[in-house]
Amino acid sequence: MTVYEKSAMQRLSETSKDMELWWDSSPLIFKAWSKEMLKKVSGKEKDLMAKWLEVLFNEEKPEDTLFSGVTTNPILTRKVLDLIPDEVNPIVDKIINDNLSMSNYELAWEVYKEITKEGTKLYMPLFKKSNYRKGYVSAQVDPRLVTDVRKMLGQALELSSISPNIIVKCPGSKEGIYLIQILTSLGIPTNATLVFNVPQVVQVAEAVKRGHEIGMSQGIDYSQWRSVITIMIGRFEEREQYVESAKSAGIEFTEELKRWTGVAIAKKAHIILNDKSNGYLSKLLLCSARPGPKEGEVVHIEKVAGGNMVYTINPEMIDDFMRICKEKDIYSQMDGPVPDGIMNRLTKIPYFNEGYAEYGIKIEDFVNHPSFIFTRDQFSDSMAGIEEYVVKRKEIINP
């Protein structure tokens, strides 16, 4: 049994010089989450855990943090309101009292922006120290607007004006991809979200490339710009339509097959984005990791370690990963192949092949994919949840 002084997260970050780890939640809850993590251990283990957590993010020295960026989404922002109400309620109440003529929708949007703004402050020291390469905080346009370019553009410009270290999350719909091209042409950093498959990655990368060419021709400053494309690695695998597709092909859909699916897609996307002949400017970002498929392993993370990529990991998965891989060697495996036996079965399933082939899904059909529909609806519900929170606060402060 190997005993490591460094956490699995730190060892993961050291598998290559280009491997980045981001915090997949609001920066505002890191302190509260850390306290909960420390409650789970005692004695020497508690001392070690405290050390590990300080390496991940130290509010006193944010410029030296292991986390080099942040992703958020409506679900995570909604959780902030419940996790640290004493900190956020004064913010929410002030927005309500200062904007009495606003609708609940407008108030919820202001709340979202203000919580995001508070988070950007914590990562600004890293943003400056890294010469604007790290320290970005993601802020997402309303997921209920995935096909409305004009409204998304208006929100994207609002979000980008909050702070220079905002990276705007745009959906991987046809309209969202066009939005990414527009924002890129203006030198605004983007994070493509609601992306689940290789065809979406290719279309986003091409849009970024086109937008960058337009911007360069107009003398746009790209010194504070970057592009990432987020594959929601676990969400593509978990749809019922995938199970049905495997069944129709006569393939037993095992947990092993499911969890290797996201790994296979991630590895191919990584090859495409890092092929210099393509001239792409975007970096792969993975999220939505799941433990397994077997006990004591996290193939979603372990098998892509060492890539030229970003992995953003939510608090629950960080807890699982550090526990599962506490005594495991974490080493570079991104360039390793998916086992032949796994690929032979995967490539017999139509659902997988559509998501694995570079042009297996038409850009017009991205919004109709089961993973897109499920996640869009989930995110949309959370935005509505922020509105509901605002309504409750209004009832409390103005009974």
C-alpha positions in Angstrom: 0.0 0.0 0.0 1.5 3.3 -1.1 1.0 6.3 1.1 1.0 9.7 -0.7 1.6 13.0 0.9 -0.1 14.7 -2.0 -3.8 14.3 -2.7 -5.1 12.5 -5.7 -6.2 15.9 -7.1 -2.7 17.3 -6.8 -1.1 14.2 -8.3 -3.7 14.4 -11.2 -2.7 18.0 -11.9 1.0 16.9 -12.1 0.4 14.3 -14.8 1.3 16.9 -17.5 2.3 20.5 -17.7 -0.8 21.2 -19.7 -3.3 19.5 -17.3 -5.5 22.0 -15.6 -8.0 21.4 -12.8 -11.0 23.7 -12.2 -13.6 24.0 -9.4 -17.0 23.0 -10.7 -19.1 25.1 -8.3 -19.4 28.7 -7.1 -16.1 29.9 -5.5 -18.2 31.3 -2.7 -19.0 27.8 -1.3 -15.4 26.4 -1.2 -14.9 27.4 2.4 -18.1 25.9 3.6 -17.4 22.7 1.6 -13.9 22.4 3.1 -15.4 22.6 6.6 -17.7 19.7 5.8 -14.8 17.7 4.4 -12.8 18.2 7.6 -15.7 16.9 9.7 -15.4 13.5 8.0 -11.9 12.9 9.3 -10.0 13.2 12.5 -6.5 13.1 14.0 -3.6 12.9 11.5 -6.0 12.4 8.6 -7.7 15.7 9.4 -4.4 17.5 9.4 -3.6 15.9 6.0 -7.0 16.8 4.6 -6.6 20.4 5.7 -3.3 20.5 3.9 -4.8 19.0 0.7 -7.7 21.5 0.8 -5.4 24.4 1.2 -3.5 23.3 -1.9 -6.7 23.2 -3.9 -7.7 26.8 -3.0 -6.2 29.2 -0.4 -8.2 32.4 -0.1 -5.2 34.0 1.5 -3.0 33.2 -1.5 -5.5 32.7 -4.4 -2.7 33.4 -6.9 -1.0 30.2 -5.9 -4.1 28.0 -6.0 -4.2 24.5 -7.7 -7.6 25.3 -9.1 -6.8 27.4 -12.2 -10.4 28.3 -13.1 -14.1 27.9 -12.2 -17.2 26.5 -13.9 -20.7 27.2 -12.7 -24.1 26.5 -14.1 -27.7 27.3 -13.0 -27.9 24.2 -10.8 -24.7 25.1 -9.0 -25.7 28.7 -8.5 -29.1 27.6 -7.2 -27.3 25.5 -4.6 -25.3 28.5 -3.4 -28.5 30.1 -2.2 -29.2 27.2 0.0 -25.7 26.4 1.2 -24.6 29.9 2.3 -27.9 31.9 2.8 -26.3 34.2 5.5 -23.8 35.4 2.9 -26.0 35.6 -0.2 -29.4 36.8 1.3 -28.1 40.3 1.9 -27.1 40.4 -1.8 -30.4 39.1 -3.0 -32.4 41.5 -0.7 -30.4 44.5 -1.9 -31.1 43.6 -5.5 -34.8 43.3 -4.8 -35.0 46.6 -2.9 -33.0 48.5 -5.4 -35.0 47.3 -8.4 -38.7 47.4 -7.3 -39.9 47.7 -10.9 -38.1 44.6 -12.2 -39.9 41.3 -12.9 -38.9 38.2 -11.0 -37.1 37.0 -14.1 -35.0 40.1 -14.3 -34.3 40.0 -10.6 -33.2 36.4 -10.8 -30.8 37.3 -13.6 -29.4 40.2 -11.5 -28.9 37.7 -8.6 -27.1 35.3 -10.9 -24.8 38.0 -12.2 -24.0 39.4 -8.7 -23.1 35.9 -7.3 -20.9 35.4 -10.3 -19.2 38.8 -9.8 -18.4 37.9 -6.2 -16.7 34.7 -7.4 -14.6 36.5 -10.0 -13.0 38.6 -7.2 -11.5 35.4 -5.6 -9.8 34.4 -8.8 -8.6 37.8 -10.0 -5.2 37.5 -8.4 -4.5 34.3 -10.3 -5.8 35.9 -13.5 -3.3 38.7 -13.2 -0.4 36.6 -12.0 -0.8 34.2 -14.9 -0.8 37.0 -17.5 -4.5 36.3 -18.1 -4.2 32.6 -19.0 -5.8 31.3 -15.8 -8.2 32.4 -13.2 -11.3 32.5 -15.5 -14.8 32.1 -13.9 -17.5 30.8 -16.1 -20.9 32.5 -16.4 -23.7 30.9 -18.4 -26.3 32.5 -20.6 -29.9 31.4 -19.7 -30.3 27.8 -20.9 -33.9 28.6 -21.8 -32.6 30.7 -24.7 -30.6 28.0 -26.5 -32.0 28.9 -29.9 -32.3 32.6 -29.6 -29.1 34.2 -30.8 -30.0 37.8 -30.2 -31.1 37.3 -26.6 -28.1 35.1 -25.8 -25.8 37.7 -27.3 -27.3 40.4 -25.1 -26.8 38.3 -22.0 -23.3 37.3 -23.1 -22.3 40.9 -23.4 -23.7 41.6 -19.9 -21.8 38.7 -18.4 -18.5 39.6 -20.1 -18.8 43.2 -18.7 -18.9 41.9 -15.1 -15.2 41.3 -14.9 -12.3 40.7 -17.4 -11.8 37.2 -16.0 -15.4 36.1 -17.0 -15.5 33.3 -19.6 -19.0 33.1 -21.1 -20.7 29.7 -21.3 -22.7 29.3 -24.5 -24.7 26.2 -25.5 -23.7 23.7 -28.1 -26.8 24.4 -30.2 -26.5 25.6 -33.8 -27.4 29.1 -32.5 -25.1 28.9 -29.5 -22.2 27.9 -31.7 -22.9 30.9 -33.9 -22.9 33.0 -30.8 -19.5 31.6 -29.9 -18.2 32.7 -33.3 -19.5 36.2 -32.8 -18.1 36.5 -29.3 -14.7 35.1 -30.4 -14.6 37.7 -33.2 -14.9 40.3 -30.4 -12.2 38.8 -28.3 -14.6 37.6 -25.6 -13.5 34.3 -23.9 -16.0 31.4 -24.3 -16.7 28.1 -22.8 -19.0 25.9 -24.9 -21.4 24.0 -22.7 -24.2 21.5 -23.4 -21.7 19.6 -25.5 -21.8 15.8 -25.3 -20.2 14.4 -28.5 -17.5 14.7 -31.1 -19.6 16.4 -33.8 -20.4 19.3 -31.4 -16.7 19.6 -30.5 -15.8 19.9 -34.2 -18.4 22.5 -34.9 -17.5 24.6 -32.0 -13.8 24.4 -32.8 -14.5 25.5 -36.3 -16.7 28.4 -35.2 -13.9 29.6 -32.8 -11.4 29.4 -35.6 -13.6 31.4 -37.9 -14.4 34.0 -35.2 -10.7 34.4 -34.4 -9.8 34.9 -38.0 -12.4 37.7 -38.3 -11.2 39.3 -35.1 -7.6 39.2 -36.1 -8.4 40.8 -39.4 -10.0 43.7 -37.4 -7.1 44.1 -35.0 -8.9 42.6 -32.0 -6.8 42.2 -28.9 -6.6 38.5 -27.8 -4.3 38.9 -24.9 -7.1 38.3 -22.4 -8.9 35.6 -24.3 -9.2 31.8 -24.4 -11.6 29.2 -25.6 -12.6 25.9 -24.0 -15.0 23.3 -25.1 -16.8 21.3 -22.3 -17.8 17.7 -22.9 -20.2 16.7 -20.2 -18.7 13.2 -20.1 -21.2 11.4 -18.0 -24.4 12.8 -19.4 -24.0 11.4 -22.9 -23.8 7.9 -21.4 -26.7 8.0 -19.1 -29.7 8.4 -21.4 -32.3 5.7 -21.8 -32.0 6.0 -25.6 -28.4 4.7 -25.3 -29.6 1.6 -23.5 -32.3 1.0 -26.2 -29.8 1.5 -29.0 -27.5 -1.0 -27.5 -30.3 -3.5 -27.0 -31.4 -3.1 -30.7 -27.8 -3.9 -31.7 -27.7 -7.0 -29.5 -25.1 -5.5 -27.2 -25.4 -6.0 -23.4 -25.1 -2.5 -22.0 -22.9 -3.0 -18.9 -21.7 -0.4 -16.4 -18.2 -0.9 -17.9 -19.4 -0.2 -21.4 -21.3 2.9 -20.2 -18.3 4.5 -18.4 -15.8 3.8 -21.2 -18.2 5.6 -23.6 -17.3 9.1 -22.3 -13.6 8.2 -22.1 -13.6 7.1 -25.8 -15.4 10.3 -26.9 -13.0 12.5 -24.8 -9.9 10.8 -26.2 -11.0 11.3 -29.8 -11.9 15.0 -29.1 -8.5 15.5 -27.5 -6.8 14.1 -30.6 -8.8 16.4 -32.9 -8.3 19.6 -30.9 -4.6 18.9 -30.5 -3.9 18.0 -34.1 -1.9 21.1 -35.2 -3.0 20.6 -38.8 -6.5 21.5 -37.8 -5.4 24.9 -36.5 -7.9 24.8 -33.7 -7.5 27.3 -30.8 -9.8 25.6 -28.2 -8.8 23.5 -25.3 -10.8 20.4 -24.2 -12.6 20.7 -20.9 -14.2 17.7 -19.3 -16.9 17.6 -16.6 -19.7 15.5 -15.2 -17.3 12.6 -14.2 -18.8 9.6 -12.4 -17.1 7.0 -10.2 -16.6 3.4 -11.5 -17.3 1.3 -13.4 -15.7 -1.0 -10.8 -15.2 -0.3 -7.1 -11.9 1.5 -6.5 -11.6 3.2 -9.9 -12.7 6.4 -11.7 -12.0 5.7 -15.3 -13.6 9.0 -16.3 -10.7 10.8 -14.7 -7.9 8.2 -14.5 -7.9 7.3 -18.2 -7.7 10.9 -19.4 -5.0 12.0 -17.0 -2.1 13.8 -18.5 -3.9 15.4 -21.4 -3.6 18.9 -22.8 -7.0 19.7 -21.2 -9.0 21.0 -18.3 -10.9 18.9 -15.9 -13.5 20.7 -13.9 -14.7 18.6 -11.0 -17.6 19.2 -8.6 -17.3 19.0 -4.8 -19.0 15.6 -4.5 -16.8 14.1 -7.2 -13.6 15.6 -5.6 -14.6 13.9 -2.4 -15.1 10.5 -4.2 -11.9 10.8 -6.3 -9.6 11.7 -3.4 -11.0 8.8 -1.4 -11.0 6.2 -4.1 -7.6 7.2 -5.5 -6.0 8.1 -2.1 -3.5 5.2 -2.4 -3.5 4.7 -6.2 -0.9 5.8 -8.7 -2.2 8.6 -10.9 -0.3 8.8 -14.1 -0.7 10.0 -17.7 -3.1 7.7 -19.7 -4.7 10.1 -22.2 -2.7 8.7 -25.1 -3.5 5.2 -24.2 -6.2 3.4 -26.3 -9.6 2.3 -25.3 -9.4 -1.5 -24.9 -10.2 -3.3 -28.2 -12.9 -5.4 -26.6 -14.7 -2.3 -25.4 -14.4 -0.4 -28.7 -15.6 -3.5 -30.7 -18.8 -3.4 -28.7 -19.2 0.3 -28.7 -18.9 0.7 -32.4 -21.8 -1.7 -32.9 -24.2 0.7 -31.2 -25.8 3.4 -33.4 -26.1 5.9 -30.5 -22.4 5.7 -29.8 -21.4 5.9 -33.5 -23.4 9.1 -34.1 -21.6 10.8 -31.2 -18.2 9.4 -32.0 -18.0 10.2 -35.8 -16.9 13.7 -36.5 -20.0 14.5 -38.5 -22.3 11.8 -37.1 -24.9 14.4 -36.0 -26.0 17.4 -38.1 -25.6 20.7 -36.4 -29.3 21.4 -36.7 -30.0 18.2 -34.7 -27.7 19.0 -31.7 -30.7 20.4 -29.8 -32.6 17.2 -30.4 -30.1 14.8 -28.9 -31.4 13.1 -25.7 -28.4 14.4 -23.6 -28.9 17.9 -24.8 -32.7 17.9 -24.1 -32.2 16.3 -20.6 -29.5 18.8 -19.5 -31.1 21.9 -21.0 -34.4 21.1 -19.2 -32.5 20.4 -15.9 -30.6 23.7 -16.2 -33.8 25.6 -17.1 -35.6 24.3 -14.1 -32.7 25.6 -11.9 -33.0 29.0 -13.5 -36.6 28.9 -12.6 -35.6 27.8 -9.1 -33.5 31.0 -8.7 -36.7 33.0 -9.6 -38.6 31.1 -7.0 -36.0 31.9 -4.4 -36.3 35.6 -5.3 -40.1 35.4 -4.8 -39.6 33.9 -1.4 -37.2 36.6 -0.4 -39.6 39.3 -1.6 -42.3 37.8 0.7 -39.9 37.8 3.6 -38.5 41.4 3.3 -41.8 42.9 2.0 -44.6 40.9 3.7 
